[in-house]
Amino acid sequence: ESMHLTLKFLGQVDVDEVARKVWDEVAPVAVGPLALGVGRVEGFPALDRAHVVVLECDGADARVAELAARADHAACRLGVPREARPFRPHVTLARSKREFDARKIAARFAPRRLGAATRLVLYESAAGRYVALAERAVSPTTPRS
């Protein structure tokens, strides 16, 4: 239930002043469904020295990256630093404070075709839980702006 693909992490911001304004720029242009490509288990920064294990979305619809770029640009205009790393669509599966070798974990899961993103949700992380602040179906039609 709490698994999601993050377009932009905003950090500690005022929800009404920043998060909802970013939402207002991204939500209207989310056209879908957005194919997520092929999922494969990967580690950040690398499988053999992972701190984070993810399901990387190889070959995801280019519109996913476009939405992430739009969110990053909107957030930057509101004072949130731009993301320094290139966008890599993924779902976080596990985190560890200590580095570990995740190659055995990855070897147990063959790459497989993923479905499509059909919802866009603005989440707030509160006390280790994700709280949905806004949500909408990804529109099946062409955006107006």
Secondary structure, 3 states (H helix, E strand, C coil): CCCCECCCCCCCCCHHHHHHHHHHHHHHHCECCEECCEEEEEEECCHHHEEEEEEEEECCCHHHHHHHHHHHHHHHHCCCCCCCCCCCCEEEEEEEEEEECCHHHHHCCCCEECCEECEEEEEEEECCEEEEEEEEECECCCCCC
